[in-house]
């Protein structure tokens, strides 16, 4: 136990993570400890999660004004405060439900830079209890071919990979993409802090903003301080306050609707107990839609990878480590990505990044999150290449979209638009 505490860098802060979580982070069997992108294994997991914990703790202290949040008594008091704020918030929201749902959609589209016609988005703010019956709780291990001599932990330094090694790489890639999805979606929890969103919330009811701030700051801290409760929620689904589902349009539905109109191929149905959670689920749905480009082309392998990785029990760790990975990638991105002329490029960039073969993808992410600046610079150079590809794809799509009445669409782009849920021009 002492060894684990020494490895986790708390700096001079008094607050600590739940000892159960400390042990989990120190385990070589944890979700990301063997991921090739985290080259130092457990040390990288602890470094990233403890850094995120520090930011969450600082946020909570800033919001509450309490500088010592290390005692269990204080933490229980804050949790009771959070629970007491939820009922009055839901009562206010119930009187402005449609307006808040529309605001959530607009704010999330702006945040993700995704055009409004890429997806059909349905936001559901506390309209019914969350249905957990279709949650995938437990991972299904991919079946190995009969090969008793194949190593349990494969080496990826050979050119000719076995089927088991390819599967292992795809699983690691998908787990990393899921962390990026959760890390990006975490912005939804605090999208209400954007000045233009806060202004509209204040016009609805000025009590909402401070209540959201308190609820979400305490909620974030609970993911690090109450591991037993988080484990129970992630294993059973009980207490889950949000959900998103991607609904793909069936081929037989394509001819429905008014002539000349095309509906997006993907519908995102996001449910949440309160406004920030709805926003989180919308962004998660958008990011999950784009993340489909990272799945193996082989449908059987794709299904096996998802059955093993896309499970509720993995989400807590992804919510802890994902925001930190997303932030490190952001700092490794080329400065040009943030130029006004490149607004709207982000979803194209991640689409291209996710299409990168698994080993190369993991190498890039490993460089981006490294403590070695030379490796971060190497990631930036690779991101520049990916950005150029993304610019080309976006430009060709924009040009193609402007060609009304053309029936000779390129098959590759037709499939790309379908996967993204973009309506064909």
C-alpha positions in Angstrom: 0.0 0.0 0.0 2.8 2.4 0.9 4.5 1.7 -2.4 1.4 2.6 -4.4 1.0 5.9 -2.5 4.6 6.8 -3.2 4.1 6.1 -6.9 1.1 8.4 -7.2 2.2 12.0 -7.2 -0.1 14.0 -5.0 2.3 16.9 -4.7 1.6 18.9 -1.6 -2.2 18.4 -1.7 -3.8 16.8 1.3 -6.7 15.1 -0.5 -6.3 11.5 -1.6 -8.1 9.1 -3.9 -10.1 6.2 -2.5 -7.5 3.5 -1.5 -9.5 1.0 -3.6 -8.9 3.2 -6.7 -5.2 3.6 -5.7 -4.8 -0.2 -5.7 -6.6 -0.4 -9.0 -4.4 2.2 -10.6 -1.3 0.4 -9.3 -2.3 -2.9 -10.8 -0.5 -4.2 -13.9 -3.9 -5.7 -14.9 -5.8 -2.5 -15.0 -7.6 -1.4 -18.2 -4.8 0.8 -19.6 -1.7 -0.7 -17.9 -0.9 -2.9 -20.9 -2.0 -0.5 -23.6 1.0 0.1 -25.9 0.3 3.9 -26.0 1.0 4.1 -22.3 4.6 3.0 -22.6 5.5 3.1 -18.9 2.4 1.0 -18.1 1.2 1.5 -14.5 3.4 4.6 -14.1 1.7 6.3 -17.0 -1.8 5.3 -15.8 -1.0 6.8 -12.3 0.6 9.9 -13.8 -2.4 10.7 -16.0 -5.1 9.8 -13.5 -3.5 11.6 -10.6 -3.1 14.7 -12.8 -6.7 14.6 -13.6 -7.6 14.1 -9.9 -5.7 17.2 -9.0 -7.6 19.3 -11.5 -10.9 17.9 -10.3 -10.0 18.6 -6.6 -9.0 22.1 -7.4 -12.2 22.7 -9.3 -14.3 21.5 -6.3 -12.3 23.7 -3.9 -12.9 26.7 -6.2 -16.6 26.0 -6.5 -17.3 25.3 -2.8 -14.8 27.6 -1.2 -13.6 24.8 1.0 -9.9 24.5 0.8 -9.5 21.2 2.8 -11.7 18.6 1.2 -9.7 15.6 2.4 -11.8 14.5 5.3 -14.6 11.9 4.8 -16.9 14.1 6.9 -16.5 17.0 4.5 -16.9 14.8 1.5 -20.2 13.3 2.9 -21.5 16.8 3.5 -20.8 17.8 -0.1 -22.5 14.7 -1.4 -25.6 15.5 0.7 -25.5 19.0 -0.7 -25.3 17.7 -4.3 -28.3 15.4 -3.7 -30.3 18.2 -2.1 -29.8 20.4 -5.2 -31.0 17.9 -7.8 -34.8 18.0 -7.0 -35.2 21.8 -7.2 -33.1 21.8 -10.4 -35.3 19.2 -12.1 -38.4 21.1 -11.0 -37.1 24.2 -12.7 -36.0 22.3 -15.8 -39.4 20.6 -16.2 -41.0 24.0 -16.8 -38.4 24.8 -19.6 -37.7 21.3 -20.9 -38.1 21.9 -24.7 -36.0 25.1 -24.5 -33.2 23.4 -22.6 -33.2 20.4 -24.9 -32.8 22.6 -27.9 -30.1 24.6 -26.2 -28.2 21.4 -25.4 -28.3 20.4 -29.1 -27.1 23.8 -30.3 -24.4 24.1 -27.7 -23.0 20.6 -28.4 -23.0 21.1 -32.2 -21.0 24.3 -31.7 -18.6 22.7 -29.3 -17.9 19.7 -31.6 -17.9 21.8 -34.8 -20.2 19.2 -36.4 -22.6 20.5 -39.0 -26.2 20.3 -38.0 -27.2 18.0 -40.9 -24.7 15.3 -40.1 -26.9 13.7 -37.4 -30.5 13.7 -36.2 -30.2 14.5 -32.5 -32.9 13.9 -30.0 -32.3 15.3 -26.5 -34.4 13.9 -23.7 -34.1 15.9 -20.5 -35.5 13.8 -17.6 -38.4 12.6 -19.6 -38.4 9.0 -18.2 -36.2 6.7 -16.0 -33.0 5.6 -17.7 -33.6 2.2 -19.3 -30.5 0.1 -18.5 -31.8 -3.2 -20.0 -29.7 -2.8 -23.1 -26.4 -1.8 -21.4 -23.6 -4.2 -22.0 -22.3 -4.8 -18.5 -19.6 -7.5 -19.0 -16.9 -7.9 -21.6 -17.0 -10.9 -23.9 -13.5 -12.2 -24.5 -12.7 -12.8 -28.3 -12.3 -16.4 -29.1 -8.8 -17.5 -29.9 -7.9 -19.9 -32.6 -6.6 -23.3 -31.3 -3.0 -22.4 -30.5 -1.9 -23.4 -27.0 1.6 -22.0 -27.6 0.6 -18.5 -28.6 1.8 -16.0 -25.9 -0.8 -14.3 -23.7 0.9 -11.0 -24.1 1.9 -10.7 -27.7 4.9 -8.8 -29.1 4.0 -6.3 -31.8 7.5 -5.8 -33.2 7.2 -8.3 -36.0 5.8 -7.4 -39.4 3.7 -10.5 -39.8 1.2 -10.4 -36.9 -1.0 -13.4 -36.0 -4.7 -13.1 -35.8 -4.5 -13.0 -32.0 -2.0 -10.2 -32.1 -4.1 -8.2 -34.6 -7.1 -8.6 -32.3 -5.1 -7.5 -29.3 -3.9 -4.4 -31.1 -7.5 -3.6 -32.2 -8.7 -4.0 -28.6 -6.0 -1.6 -27.4 -6.8 0.9 -30.1 -10.6 0.7 -29.3 -9.9 1.2 -25.6 -7.8 4.3 -26.3 -10.5 5.7 -28.7 -13.1 5.1 -26.0 -11.0 7.1 -23.6 -10.8 9.9 -26.2 -14.6 9.8 -26.6 -15.2 10.0 -22.9 -12.6 12.7 -22.5 -14.2 14.8 -25.2 -17.7 14.2 -23.9 -16.6 15.4 -20.4 -16.7 18.9 -21.8 -20.5 18.5 -22.0 -20.6 18.5 -18.2 -19.4 22.1 -18.1 -20.7 23.4 -21.4 -23.0 25.5 -19.3 -20.0 27.7 -18.4 -19.6 29.0 -21.9 -20.7 32.7 -21.7 -23.3 32.3 -24.5 -24.9 29.2 -22.8 -24.8 30.7 -19.3 -26.6 33.8 -20.7 -29.4 31.7 -22.0 -29.6 29.7 -18.8 -29.7 32.8 -16.7 -32.6 34.1 -18.8 -34.5 30.9 -18.0 -33.6 30.8 -14.3 -30.5 32.3 -12.6 -30.6 29.4 -10.0 -29.6 26.9 -12.6 -26.0 27.9 -13.2 -24.7 27.8 -9.6 -26.6 24.6 -9.0 -25.1 22.9 -12.1 -21.6 24.1 -11.0 -21.9 22.6 -7.6 -23.5 19.3 -8.7 -21.0 18.6 -11.5 -17.9 19.5 -9.4 -19.0 17.2 -6.6 -20.0 14.5 -9.1 -16.6 14.6 -10.7 -14.8 14.2 -7.3 -16.9 11.2 -6.4 -15.4 9.3 -9.3 -12.1 9.4 -7.4 -13.2 9.3 -3.8 -16.1 6.8 -3.8 -14.8 3.8 -5.7 -17.1 1.2 -4.2 -20.2 3.2 -5.2 -18.8 3.8 -8.7 -18.0 0.1 -9.1 -21.6 -0.8 -8.2 -23.0 1.6 -10.7 -20.7 0.5 -13.5 -21.4 -3.2 -12.8 -25.2 -3.0 -12.4 -26.3 0.3 -14.1 -28.2 1.3 -11.0 -27.9 5.0 -10.4 -26.8 5.9 -13.9 -28.1 9.4 -14.7 -27.5 9.5 -18.5 -27.5 7.4 -21.6 -26.9 7.7 -25.3 -28.0 5.4 -28.1 -27.0 5.5 -31.8 -29.9 4.5 -34.1 -28.9 3.7 -37.7 -31.4 4.2 -40.5 -32.4 0.9 -42.1 -31.8 0.7 -45.9 -35.6 0.2 -46.5 -36.2 3.6 -44.8 -34.0 5.5 -47.3 -36.9 6.2 -49.7 -39.2 7.5 -47.0 -39.8 11.2 -46.5 -40.4 14.1 -48.9 -38.9 13.8 -52.4 -35.6 15.5 -52.6 -34.9 15.4 -48.9 -32.3 13.2 -47.3 -32.3 12.4 -43.6 -29.1 11.7 -41.7 -28.2 8.0 -41.5 -27.6 8.2 -37.8 -29.9 9.3 -35.0 -28.4 10.2 -31.7 -30.8 9.7 -28.8 -29.4 11.3 -25.6 -31.0 11.1 -22.2 -30.0 12.8 -19.0 -31.3 13.6 -15.6 -30.2 17.3 -15.8 -29.0 19.6 -18.5 -25.2 19.1 -18.1 -25.7 15.3 -18.3 -27.8 15.6 -21.5 -25.0 17.7 -23.0 -22.4 15.1 -22.0 -24.5 12.3 -23.7 -25.0 14.3 -26.9 -21.3 15.0 -27.3 -20.6 11.3 -26.4 -23.0 10.2 -29.1 -21.4 12.5 -31.7 -17.9 11.3 -30.7 -19.0 7.7 -30.8 -20.4 8.1 -34.3 -17.1 9.5 -35.5 -15.2 6.8 -33.6 -16.8 4.1 -35.7 -14.1 4.9 -38.2 -11.6 3.3 -35.8 -13.2 -0.1 -35.8 -11.7 -3.0 -37.9 -13.1 -3.3 -41.4 -13.8 -7.0 -40.9 -17.3 -7.0 -39.4 -16.7 -10.1 -37.4 -13.6 -8.7 -35.8 -15.3 -5.4 -35.3 -18.2 -7.1 -33.4 -15.7 -9.0 -31.3 -13.7 -5.9 -30.4 -16.8 -4.0 -29.4 -18.1 -6.9 -27.3 -14.9 -6.9 -25.3 -14.3 -3.1 -25.0 -17.6 -1.2 -25.2 -18.9 -2.2 -21.7 -20.3 -0.1 -18.9 -17.7 -1.3 -16.4 -14.9 0.3 -18.5 -16.4 3.8 -18.4 -15.3 5.0 -15.0 -11.6 4.5 -15.8 -12.2 6.2 -19.2 -13.8 9.2 -17.6 -10.8 9.5 -15.2 -8.0 9.1 -17.8 -9.7 10.3 -21.0 -9.9 14.1 -20.3 -6.1 14.1 -19.5 -5.3 12.3 -22.7 -7.5 14.6 -24.8 -5.8 17.6 -23.2 -2.4 16.3 -24.0 -3.4 15.6 -27.6 -4.8 19.1 -27.9 -1.4 20.6 -26.8 0.3 18.4 -29.4 -1.9 19.5 -32.2 -0.6 21.9 -34.8 -1.4 25.6 -34.0 -3.0 25.9 -37.4 -5.8 23.5 -36.2 -7.2 26.4 -34.2 -7.1 29.1 -37.0 -10.5 30.5 -37.9 -10.2 29.2 -41.4 -10.0 25.6 -40.0 -13.2 25.8 -38.0 -15.2 22.7 -38.6 -12.1 20.6 -39.3 -12.0 18.8 -36.0 -14.4 16.0 -36.8 -12.6 15.4 -40.1 -9.3 15.3 -38.3 -10.5 12.7 -35.8 -12.2 10.7 -38.5 -8.8 10.5 -40.3 -6.9 9.8 -37.1 -9.1 6.9 -36.2 -8.7 5.4 -39.6 -5.0 5.0 -38.9 -3.9 1.3 -38.6 -3.9 0.2 -35.0 -0.2 0.0 -34.3 0.5 3.3 -35.9 -2.4 4.9 -34.1 -1.2 3.7 -30.7 2.4 4.9 -31.6 1.0 8.4 -32.4 -1.0 8.6 -29.2 1.9 7.3 -27.2 4.1 10.1 -28.6 1.5 12.7 -27.9 1.1 11.8 -24.2 4.7 11.3 -23.6 6.7 13.3 -21.1 9.5 13.5 -23.6 9.1 16.7 -25.7 10.9 15.3 -28.7 8.3 12.5 -28.9 5.5 15.1 -28.5 7.1 17.0 -31.4 7.1 13.8 -33.4 3.3 13.5 -32.7 2.8 17.1 -33.8 4.5 16.3 -37.1 2.3 13.3 -37.7 -0.8 15.4 -36.7 0.1 17.9 -39.4 0.0 15.1 -42.0 -3.3 14.0 -40.7 -4.6 17.5 -40.7 -3.7 17.9 -44.4 -5.6 14.7 -45.2 -8.5 16.0 -43.2 -8.5 19.3 -45.0 -8.5 17.5 -48.3 -11.4 15.3 -47.4 -13.4 18.3 -46.0 -12.7 20.4 -49.1 -13.8 17.5 -51.4 -16.9 17.0 -49.4 -17.8 20.7 -49.4 -17.3 20.8 -53.2 -19.2 17.6 -53.7 -22.1 18.8 -51.6 -22.4 21.9 -53.8 -22.9 19.8 -56.9 -26.6 19.4 -56.8 -28.3 16.9 -59.1 -25.1 14.9 -59.7 -25.7 11.1 -59.7 -22.1 10.0 -60.2 -20.9 10.1 -56.6 -17.7 8.4 -55.7 -18.4 5.1 -53.9 -15.7 5.6 -51.3 -17.1 9.0 -50.3 -20.7 7.6 -50.4 -19.6 5.0 -47.8 -17.8 7.6 -45.7 -20.8 9.9 -45.5 -23.0 6.9 -44.6 -20.7 5.9 -41.8 -20.6 9.4 -40.4 -24.4 9.8 -40.7 -24.1 12.7 -43.2 -27.0 13.0 -45.6 -25.9 12.7 -49.2 -26.3 15.9 -51.2 
